[in-house]
Amino acid sequence: MNYWNRALCSVTRRKGKSVILFAVIFILGNVIAGSIAIQQSTANVEKKIKHDLGATVSVELDYEKMMEEGQSFSPTALKVDEVKKLGESTYVKEFDYNVKTSFFVKKIKTYEMENTTTMSGMPKSITLKGNNLLEPLDFKDKKVNLVEGRTFKQDEINGGKDVAIISKKLAEANGFNVGDKVVLDSSIVDYKQDGSTEELASQDHPVEIIGIFEPTSVEKKKSDEKDQKAGIQEQFMETEQFNTIYMPNEAVMNINKVEFEKGKDLIPDRYKKADGTAMSVEDMNQITPVYVLKSPEDIEAFKEEAKSVVPDGNKLTASSDQYDQVGGTFKKMSQISGYVVLLAIGATLLIISLVVILFLRDRKHELGIYLSLGETRAKVMQQILIELLLISLVAMCLSLVTGNILGKMVSESLIASDAFSQTGDAASQGGAMIIGGGSNMPTLTTEDVSKAYEVKFSISYIVTFLIAGLSTVLLSAVLPLTYVLRLNPKKIMM
């Protein structure tokens, strides 16, 4: 009888020992399979979410640093030349930059947050957001949708013409329509020591309305028909978005120059830096560039390259950063599952080695007979390996299914238990991680990541588990095989 037949007979006739070895490998295989399923699912959801978020990087004021440094810190303004220099990077597909400014208005009716009342005497403000593309990135990325009119023409961008795209809420509140030539009135306000305000002067900025937009978040709320309590930050960003007017960059800089010159004449002390030096009109231009990269994998490399160009007081914000902030649960799961895989493999090596050695000790007379009859040690070792692999293959194939189910149950439990702490953290930070208004980053919440997370069968999951499992079993056979090598048939048969 050859060693293949002996191996099959050994497995089928020694049912008790085969079942014990099967149970050990099956249980440990479930732990390994479940951990690999969780690890691959968390990696897949991170890759998918970051791909969906896109590969965009913006340069914005570092408000956290400004808060830490206090009034003595004055950030260095980003210049247009620096913006264009970053745009020449090999990682950049296309880029846009936005010159922003805000001013108080008196005649224009602005949009206010729901269930809130404007503080008496507090002036209302609108934000002008300049653009350098015919179709602003907010429109390209579907953060806002054009519901009426058109976007910009090239001659309007190049010439800095006073044309504007306003929100539907702003248009309805003031009775504006596409094609209307309206006046944006700006008020220069001085703050008194008692907290009151005084209007020192007002200026008019005539613009032509060429389009009307509506944020996509509004459409989602209408389609979902759910009552969701927005956080303070979300409501603030929503209000800023509705009160934002899109114009060509040059037009915004021209308006900003007029405002700067008038304000500097009336309130010169307000137009000084923290070190006491006078501000220039370039310092007043809030330039926010947005770079669309060729691939999400280029984000970190572009950030590293841009550090030397970005001036002090500004920071680089990537679209993928939101996942790092709201995907903490999934990162923890991936880390834990990685540790579990290593521990399970170590335990499998130890336990299977000991179990097989114990079984071989009971079979030493059988093995001694094979050797005394002239069977080579190599074939005896091959027989042991075949027995081990036959049982392992059956156990692992079953573990593929049950381990995947186990991984799904464990991950759902971890997500559910962590949901409350995520909600509490968001509330303590002033709401969900939602970027709106003046930012070009997409919106992402923990709920979005949870919905995208899914533990499922995949070719990579099956291949990874079988390679890890069978490699572990083969390594665990090293000690038992050394036991066979040390057998002395003469001593055994005496």
C-alpha positions as CSV (number, residue, x, y, z in Angstrom):
1,M,0.0,0.0,0.0
2,N,1.5,3.4,-1.0
3,Y,1.6,6.3,1.3
4,W,-1.3,8.1,-0.3
5,N,-3.7,5.2,0.5
6,R,-2.2,4.9,4.0
7,A,-2.9,8.6,4.6
8,L,-6.6,8.2,3.4
9,C,-7.1,5.2,5.6
10,S,-5.5,6.8,8.6
11,V,-7.9,9.8,8.3
12,T,-11.0,7.8,7.8
13,R,-10.3,5.0,10.4
14,R,-9.1,7.3,13.2
15,K,-12.3,9.3,13.2
16,G,-11.9,10.6,16.8
17,K,-8.5,12.1,16.3
18,S,-9.4,13.4,12.8
19,V,-12.5,15.2,14.3
20,I,-10.3,16.7,17.1
21,L,-7.8,18.0,14.6
22,F,-10.6,19.2,12.4
23,A,-12.2,21.1,15.3
24,V,-9.0,22.8,16.3
25,I,-8.2,24.0,12.7
26,F,-11.8,25.0,12.1
27,I,-12.0,27.2,15.3
28,L,-8.7,28.8,14.7
29,G,-9.5,29.2,10.9
30,N,-12.6,31.1,11.8
31,V,-10.6,33.6,13.9
32,I,-8.1,34.1,11.1
33,A,-10.8,34.3,8.4
34,G,-12.9,36.7,10.3
35,S,-10.0,39.0,11.0
36,I,-8.8,38.9,7.4
37,A,-12.4,39.7,6.3
38,I,-12.6,42.7,8.6
39,Q,-9.1,43.9,7.6
40,Q,-9.8,43.7,3.9
41,S,-13.2,45.3,4.2
42,T,-11.9,48.3,6.2
43,A,-9.1,48.7,3.6
44,N,-11.7,48.5,0.8
45,V,-14.0,51.0,2.3
46,E,-11.1,53.5,2.9
47,K,-10.0,53.1,-0.7
48,K,-13.6,53.5,-2.0
49,I,-14.4,56.5,0.1
50,K,-11.2,58.3,-0.7
51,H,-11.7,57.6,-4.4
52,D,-15.3,58.9,-4.1
53,L,-14.1,62.0,-2.3
54,G,-11.7,62.7,-5.1
55,A,-8.2,63.9,-5.2
56,T,-8.5,67.6,-4.3
57,V,-6.2,69.7,-2.1
58,S,-6.9,73.3,-1.0
59,V,-4.8,75.9,0.8
60,E,-6.7,77.6,3.6
61,L,-6.0,79.8,6.6
62,D,-4.9,77.7,9.7
63,Y,-7.5,79.0,12.2
64,E,-6.3,76.6,14.9
65,K,-2.8,78.0,14.7
66,M,-4.2,81.6,14.8
67,M,-6.2,80.7,17.9
68,E,-3.2,79.2,19.6
69,E,-0.8,82.1,18.7
70,G,-3.4,84.8,19.6
71,Q,-3.6,88.4,18.4
72,S,0.2,88.6,18.0
73,F,0.2,86.2,15.1
74,S,-0.5,87.5,11.6
75,P,-0.7,84.9,8.8
76,T,1.2,85.6,5.6
77,A,-1.2,86.1,2.7
78,L,-1.0,83.6,-0.2
79,K,-0.1,85.3,-3.5
80,V,-1.4,84.5,-7.0
81,D,2.2,83.7,-8.1
82,E,2.5,81.1,-5.4
83,V,-0.8,79.6,-6.4
84,K,0.3,79.2,-10.0
85,K,3.6,77.8,-8.9
86,L,1.9,75.0,-7.1
87,G,-0.3,74.5,-10.1
88,E,2.7,73.5,-12.1
89,S,3.3,70.4,-10.1
90,T,3.4,67.1,-12.0
91,Y,0.7,65.8,-9.6
92,V,-1.8,68.5,-10.5
93,K,-4.4,67.7,-13.2
94,E,-6.1,71.2,-13.0
95,F,-6.5,73.9,-10.5
96,D,-8.6,76.9,-9.6
97,Y,-8.2,79.6,-7.1
98,N,-10.8,81.6,-5.3
99,V,-10.4,85.2,-4.1
100,K,-12.9,85.7,-1.3
101,T,-14.2,88.7,0.5
102,S,-17.1,89.5,2.8
103,F,-18.8,92.8,3.6
104,F,-21.8,94.0,5.5
105,V,-25.0,94.8,3.6
106,K,-28.1,96.8,4.6
107,K,-30.5,96.8,1.7
108,I,-29.9,93.3,0.5
109,K,-31.9,90.7,2.4
110,T,-29.7,87.7,3.4
111,Y,-30.6,84.2,4.3
112,E,-30.7,83.4,8.0
113,M,-30.6,80.1,9.9
114,E,-33.8,78.4,10.7
115,N,-35.2,78.8,14.2
116,T,-32.8,81.6,15.0
117,T,-33.3,85.4,15.3
118,T,-30.7,87.9,14.2
119,M,-29.2,89.8,17.0
120,S,-30.6,93.4,17.2
121,G,-28.2,95.9,15.6
122,M,-25.9,93.2,14.2
123,P,-25.3,93.9,10.4
124,K,-25.8,91.2,7.9
125,S,-23.1,90.0,5.5
126,I,-22.6,88.3,2.2
127,T,-19.5,86.5,0.8
128,L,-18.1,87.0,-2.7
129,K,-16.3,84.0,-4.0
130,G,-14.1,84.5,-7.1
131,N,-13.4,81.9,-9.7
132,N,-10.9,81.3,-12.4
133,L,-12.7,78.6,-14.3
134,L,-15.7,78.9,-16.7
135,E,-17.5,76.3,-14.5
136,P,-16.5,76.7,-10.8
137,L,-15.3,73.6,-9.1
138,D,-18.3,73.7,-6.7
139,F,-20.5,73.2,-9.8
140,K,-18.3,70.5,-11.3
141,D,-18.2,68.6,-8.1
142,K,-22.0,68.8,-7.7
143,K,-21.8,70.6,-4.4
144,V,-24.1,73.2,-5.9
145,N,-26.4,72.8,-9.0
146,L,-27.2,75.5,-11.5
147,V,-31.0,75.7,-11.6
148,E,-31.3,78.7,-13.9
149,G,-29.1,80.8,-16.2
150,R,-25.5,80.0,-17.0
151,T,-21.9,80.0,-15.7
152,F,-19.1,82.3,-16.8
153,K,-17.7,83.0,-20.2
154,Q,-14.0,83.3,-20.9
155,D,-14.1,87.1,-21.6
156,E,-15.9,87.6,-18.3
157,I,-13.2,85.7,-16.4
158,N,-10.3,87.5,-18.3
159,G,-11.8,90.9,-18.0
160,G,-13.1,90.6,-14.5
161,K,-16.6,91.6,-15.5
162,D,-19.2,92.3,-12.7
163,V,-21.3,89.2,-13.4
164,A,-22.6,87.0,-10.6
165,I,-24.3,83.7,-9.8
166,I,-26.4,83.8,-6.6
167,S,-28.3,81.3,-4.5
168,K,-32.0,80.6,-5.1
169,K,-32.8,81.6,-1.5
170,L,-31.0,85.0,-2.0
171,A,-32.8,85.5,-5.3
172,E,-36.3,84.7,-3.8
173,A,-35.7,86.9,-0.7
174,N,-34.8,90.0,-2.9
175,G,-36.9,89.3,-6.0
176,F,-33.9,88.9,-8.2
177,N,-34.0,87.1,-11.6
178,V,-31.5,86.0,-14.2
179,G,-30.6,89.0,-16.4
180,D,-31.3,91.6,-13.6
181,K,-28.7,94.3,-12.9
182,V,-28.7,94.8,-9.2
183,V,-26.7,96.8,-6.7
184,L,-24.8,95.2,-3.8
185,D,-24.6,97.8,-1.1
186,S,-21.7,97.5,1.3
187,S,-21.5,99.2,4.7
188,I,-18.3,100.1,6.5
189,V,-19.1,99.6,10.2
190,D,-17.2,100.7,13.3
191,Y,-17.5,98.8,16.6
192,K,-17.9,100.9,19.7
193,Q,-16.6,100.0,23.2
194,D,-20.1,99.5,24.5
195,G,-20.8,96.8,21.8
196,S,-22.8,98.9,19.5
197,T,-22.0,99.5,15.8
198,E,-21.9,102.7,13.7
199,E,-22.2,102.8,10.0
200,L,-19.5,105.2,8.7
201,A,-20.0,104.9,5.0
202,S,-21.7,102.8,2.3
203,Q,-20.7,101.9,-1.3
204,D,-22.6,100.4,-4.2
205,H,-21.3,97.6,-6.4
206,P,-23.4,97.0,-9.5
207,V,-23.5,93.4,-10.8
208,E,-25.4,91.5,-13.4
209,I,-27.1,88.2,-12.4
210,I,-26.3,85.5,-14.9
211,G,-27.2,82.4,-13.0
212,I,-29.0,81.0,-9.9
213,F,-27.7,77.9,-7.9
214,E,-29.0,75.7,-5.2
215,P,-26.8,73.5,-2.9
216,T,-27.1,69.8,-3.4
217,S,-27.5,69.3,0.4
218,V,-30.9,71.1,0.1
219,E,-32.0,68.7,-2.6
220,K,-31.0,65.7,-0.6
221,K,-33.0,66.8,2.4
222,K,-36.0,67.3,0.3
223,S,-35.7,63.9,-1.4
224,D,-35.0,62.1,1.9
225,E,-37.9,63.8,3.6
226,K,-36.3,63.3,7.0
227,D,-36.2,65.6,10.0
228,Q,-32.6,65.9,10.8
229,K,-31.3,68.2,13.5
230,A,-28.3,69.9,12.0
231,G,-25.4,70.9,14.3
232,I,-24.4,74.5,14.8
233,Q,-21.5,74.1,12.4
234,E,-23.7,72.6,9.7
235,Q,-26.3,75.4,10.0
236,F,-23.6,78.0,9.9
237,M,-22.0,76.5,6.8
238,E,-25.4,76.2,5.1
239,T,-26.1,79.9,5.9
240,E,-22.8,80.9,4.5
241,Q,-23.4,78.9,1.3
242,F,-26.8,80.6,0.7
243,N,-25.2,84.0,1.2
244,T,-22.3,83.3,-1.2
245,I,-22.1,85.0,-4.6
246,Y,-19.9,83.5,-7.3
247,M,-18.0,86.1,-9.5
248,P,-14.8,86.2,-11.6
249,N,-11.6,86.6,-9.5
250,E,-10.7,89.9,-11.0
251,A,-14.1,91.3,-10.2
252,V,-13.8,90.3,-6.6
253,M,-10.3,91.8,-6.3
254,N,-11.6,95.1,-7.8
255,I,-14.4,95.3,-5.3
256,N,-12.0,94.3,-2.5
257,K,-9.7,97.1,-3.6
258,V,-12.5,99.7,-3.4
259,E,-13.5,98.5,0.0
260,F,-9.9,98.4,1.3
261,E,-9.2,102.0,0.2
262,K,-12.4,103.4,1.7
263,G,-12.1,101.5,4.9
264,K,-8.4,102.4,5.4
265,D,-9.3,106.1,5.1
266,L,-12.1,105.8,7.7
267,I,-10.6,103.3,10.1
268,P,-6.8,103.1,9.5
269,D,-6.1,101.3,12.8
270,R,-8.1,98.3,11.6
271,Y,-5.9,97.9,8.5
272,K,-2.7,97.0,10.4
273,K,-1.0,93.7,10.9
274,A,-0.3,92.2,14.3
275,D,3.2,93.7,14.2
276,G,1.9,97.2,13.6
277,T,2.8,97.5,10.0
278,A,0.2,98.6,7.4
279,M,-1.7,96.1,5.4
280,S,-1.7,96.1,1.6
281,V,-4.7,95.3,-0.6
282,E,-3.0,91.9,-1.4
283,D,-3.1,91.1,2.3
284,M,-6.9,91.6,2.2
285,N,-7.4,89.2,-0.7
286,Q,-8.3,85.8,0.8
287,I,-7.0,83.5,-1.9
288,T,-8.1,79.8,-1.6
289,P,-6.6,77.6,-4.3
290,V,-8.0,74.2,-5.1
291,Y,-5.8,71.6,-6.8
292,V,-7.4,68.6,-8.6
293,L,-4.7,65.9,-8.6
294,K,-4.3,63.1,-11.1
295,S,-4.9,60.4,-8.5
296,P,-5.9,60.1,-4.8
297,E,-2.5,58.3,-4.2
298,D,-0.7,61.6,-5.1
299,I,-2.2,63.5,-2.2
300,E,0.5,62.9,0.4
301,A,3.3,63.5,-2.2
302,F,1.8,66.8,-3.3
303,K,1.3,67.9,0.3
304,E,5.0,67.3,1.0
305,E,6.0,69.1,-2.2
306,A,3.8,72.1,-1.4
307,K,5.0,72.7,2.2
308,S,8.0,74.8,1.0
309,V,5.7,77.1,-1.0
310,V,2.7,77.5,1.4
311,P,3.3,80.6,3.6
312,D,3.1,80.6,7.4
313,G,-0.4,80.7,8.8
314,N,-1.9,78.5,6.0
315,K,-2.5,74.8,5.9
316,L,-3.1,72.2,3.2
317,T,-6.5,70.4,3.4
318,A,-7.2,67.3,1.3
319,S,-10.5,65.8,0.4
320,S,-9.3,62.5,1.9
321,D,-8.6,64.2,5.3
322,Q,-12.3,63.8,6.2
323,Y,-12.1,60.0,6.1
324,D,-9.2,60.2,8.6
325,Q,-11.4,62.3,10.9
326,V,-14.7,60.4,10.7
327,G,-13.4,56.8,9.9
328,G,-11.7,56.3,13.3
329,T,-13.9,53.3,14.1
330,F,-12.9,51.5,10.9
331,K,-9.2,52.2,11.4
332,K,-9.4,50.8,14.9
333,M,-11.1,47.7,13.6
334,S,-8.4,47.2,11.0
335,Q,-5.7,47.6,13.6
336,I,-7.4,45.2,16.0
337,S,-8.0,42.6,13.3
338,G,-4.4,42.8,12.2
339,Y,-3.3,42.0,15.8
340,V,-5.8,39.2,16.0
341,V,-4.5,37.6,12.7
342,L,-1.0,37.6,14.1
343,L,-2.1,36.1,17.5
344,A,-4.3,33.5,15.8
345,I,-1.5,32.4,13.4
346,G,0.9,32.1,16.4
347,A,-1.7,30.1,18.4
348,T,-2.4,27.9,15.4
349,L,1.3,27.1,14.9
350,L,1.7,26.1,18.6
351,I,-1.6,24.2,19.0
352,I,-1.5,22.2,15.8
353,S,2.2,21.3,16.4
354,L,1.4,20.0,19.9
355,V,-1.7,18.1,18.8
356,V,0.0,16.4,15.9
357,I,3.0,15.5,18.0
358,L,0.8,13.9,20.6
359,F,-1.1,11.9,17.9
360,L,2.2,10.7,16.4
361,R,3.5,9.5,19.8
362,D,0.5,7.2,19.9
363,R,1.3,6.0,16.4
364,K,5.1,5.4,16.9
365,H,4.7,1.6,16.7
366,E,2.9,2.1,13.4
367,L,5.5,4.4,12.1
368,G,8.3,2.0,13.3
369,I,6.7,-0.8,11.3
370,Y,6.7,1.3,8.2
371,L,10.4,2.1,8.7
372,S,11.4,-1.5,9.6
373,L,9.7,-2.7,6.4
374,G,12.0,-0.5,4.4
375,E,9.8,2.6,3.9
376,T,11.8,5.8,3.6
377,R,11.5,8.5,6.2
378,A,10.6,11.0,3.4
379,K,7.5,9.0,2.4
380,V,6.4,8.6,6.0
381,M,6.8,12.4,6.4
382,Q,4.8,12.9,3.2
383,Q,2.0,10.7,4.6
384,I,1.8,12.8,7.7
385,L,1.7,16.0,5.6
386,I,-1.1,14.6,3.4
387,E,-3.2,13.6,6.5
388,L,-2.7,17.1,7.9
389,L,-3.5,18.8,4.6
390,L,-6.7,16.7,3.9
391,I,-8.2,17.6,7.3
392,S,-7.0,21.3,7.0
393,L,-8.4,21.8,3.6
394,V,-11.9,20.7,4.6
395,A,-11.8,22.7,7.8
396,M,-10.5,25.9,6.1
397,C,-13.0,25.7,3.3
398,L,-15.8,25.7,5.9
399,S,-14.0,28.5,7.8
400,L,-14.1,30.6,4.7
401,V,-17.9,30.8,5.0
402,T,-18.4,30.8,8.8
403,G,-15.4,33.2,9.3
404,N,-16.8,35.7,6.9
405,I,-20.1,35.6,8.8
406,L,-18.3,35.9,12.1
407,G,-16.3,38.9,10.8
408,K,-19.5,40.6,9.7
409,M,-21.2,40.1,13.1
410,V,-18.2,41.4,15.0
411,S,-17.7,44.4,12.8
412,E,-21.4,45.3,13.0
413,S,-21.2,45.1,16.8
414,L,-18.1,47.3,16.9
415,I,-19.6,49.9,14.6
416,A,-22.9,49.9,16.7
417,S,-21.1,50.2,20.0
418,D,-18.8,53.0,18.7
419,A,-21.7,55.0,17.1
420,F,-22.6,56.7,20.4
421,S,-19.1,57.8,21.1
422,Q,-18.7,59.1,17.5
423,T,-22.0,61.1,17.9
424,G,-20.8,62.5,21.2
425,D,-17.5,63.6,19.8
426,A,-19.2,65.3,16.9
427,A,-21.5,67.1,19.2
428,S,-18.7,68.3,21.4
429,Q,-16.9,69.6,18.3
430,G,-19.9,71.7,17.2
431,G,-21.6,69.3,14.8
432,A,-20.8,66.7,12.1
433,M,-17.8,66.9,9.8
434,I,-19.6,68.8,7.1
435,I,-17.7,71.3,5.0
436,G,-19.8,73.8,3.1
437,G,-20.0,77.4,2.2
438,G,-16.6,78.7,1.3
439,S,-14.8,75.4,1.3
440,N,-14.3,73.2,-1.7
441,M,-14.1,69.9,0.2
442,P,-16.9,67.4,-0.1
443,T,-19.2,66.4,2.7
444,L,-18.6,63.2,4.6
445,T,-20.1,61.8,7.8
446,T,-19.6,58.7,9.9
447,E,-23.0,57.4,8.7
448,D,-21.7,57.6,5.0
449,V,-18.7,55.5,5.9
450,S,-20.8,53.0,7.8
451,K,-23.2,52.5,4.8
452,A,-20.2,52.0,2.4
453,Y,-18.7,49.4,4.8
454,E,-19.5,45.8,3.8
455,V,-17.9,42.4,4.7
456,K,-18.3,40.2,1.6
457,F,-16.6,37.4,-0.3
458,S,-13.9,38.4,-2.8
459,I,-11.1,36.7,-4.6
460,S,-8.5,38.5,-2.6
461,Y,-10.2,37.4,0.7
462,I,-10.3,33.7,-0.4
463,V,-6.7,33.7,-1.7
464,T,-5.3,35.6,1.3
465,F,-7.0,33.3,3.8
466,L,-6.0,30.1,2.0
467,I,-2.4,31.2,1.6
468,A,-2.2,32.3,5.3
469,G,-4.0,29.2,6.6
470,L,-2.2,26.6,4.6
471,S,1.2,28.3,5.2
472,T,0.5,28.2,8.9
473,V,-0.5,24.5,8.8
474,L,2.6,23.6,6.8
475,L,4.8,25.5,9.3
476,S,3.1,23.8,12.2
477,A,4.1,20.4,10.7
478,V,7.8,21.2,11.1
479,L,8.0,20.0,14.7
480,P,6.0,16.8,14.1
481,L,8.2,16.0,11.1
482,T,11.4,16.4,13.2
483,Y,9.9,13.8,15.6
484,V,9.6,11.4,12.7
485,L,13.2,12.0,11.7
486,R,14.3,11.0,15.2
487,L,12.4,7.7,15.3
488,N,14.6,4.6,15.7
489,P,12.8,1.5,14.4
490,K,15.0,-0.9,16.3
491,K,14.2,0.7,19.6
492,I,10.5,0.9,18.8
493,M,10.2,-2.8,17.8
494,M,12.2,-4.1,20.7
